[in-house]
């Protein structure tokens, strides 16, 4: 009789634990359909959007690399956690990406990028609550450092507008941390990585100078007085917000070497971009118009130029000798150009 009672209690405990485990795995669909199929369907609708204008072959290839990446970890016990991150994080990632009017090289970069993100998302353990809290604090500290750096180099900036720009940047980073599809928003940084990030930020001084010139003199009437109450259009606010949006690209080189297929896409993209610059210069376009067009259309491409250059300079990637030991204390220059001896 005692054995029967023990068996019954054990069985009930097993059912309770099973129910708790199932409840801990969030269902992407309120109707109980397959979460993976729901995510793929959402992505398929995004790539098929007529406003994006991707040909059918690109749409197919893009979905295939995501589907393959997701299938590699379907037997993991915590498989639903990364699926939910992808479900919540992809719409934001997609909305921030340049998608329409892509060249073949730009598309290959987009495809390699999402393949990398999904593969690492599936293969890595989901971030714990304590890791997310620490990473959020580290991003706050980096924003403080970056804002103070800008105020020291541009002392005319209004402190109130600087703080407002920093608050908006932090809110955007917090959104990324809630659904960390992008690898730099998943794990806390080491002390060396934080030091390297600050060094990379300081190396971008000329970028901040040209950003200010674009913000201040790109307006219809740069001499018109600014209304302090009009925060979104205040040049100091827009300058700080735009500069802080570059913060992630100063972090990327500290993470080590990306997969070879990503590096190959970066090289092709840089070569295409260099050819485009030569054509534009030969056409005699004015420097200001060239800078404004690049700022609006190729801004995301420049982050990969920065990353590739930093990898080459730090020795993580030697284009002549192959990969070598990483040294996260160095960074790249602001323009994706290899330094000359």
Secondary structure, DSSP 8 states (H G I E B T S, - for coil): -HHHHHHHHHHHHHHHHHHHHHHHS--SSTT---HHHHHHHHHHHHHT-TTT---HHHHHHHHHHHHHHHHTTTTSTTHHHHHHHHHHHHHHHHHHS--TT--HHHHHHHHHHHHHHHHHHHHS----HHHHHHHHHHHHHHHHHHHHHHHHHSTTS-HHHHHHHHHHHHHHHHHHHHT--SGGGTS---HHHHHHHHHHHHHTHHHHHHHHHHHHHSSTTTTS---TT-GGG-HHHHHHHHHHTTHHHHHHGGG----HHHHHHHHHHHHHHHHHHHHHHHTT--HHHHHHHHHHHSHHHHHHHHHHHHHHHHTSEETTTEE----TT----SSS-----
